[in-house]
């Protein structure tokens, strides 16, 4: 039997084992992960994991996505502020009921605030 020729040309830059539909190759090249995907990954793996009050995740995710610009500087500022606040809440033994909902913390840009001493 003769081997049928492939309708999709091989792409040497594409890693082996990664399926890309032929339609995607015909269009302009797109990044593997969109900026929004990376931002959501930062929310899931870092912000939500570290925020001490796990409530209203859906609203927190929406608030996280509304923060602009989506860049490393903004991400670093958010997580530096989160570290300050988490340490403040822990060191001062703040009861969870007094820790703002994560969406509130994000919507009010609380990472820009300094905790009271």
Buried (B, 14 or more C-beta within 10 A) or exposed (E): EEEEEEEEEEEEEEEEEEEEEEEEEEEEEEEEEEEEEBBBEBBEEBBBEEBEBEEBBEBBBEBBBEBEEBEEEBBEBBBEBBEBBBEBBEEEEBEEEEBBBBBBBBBEEBBEEEBEE
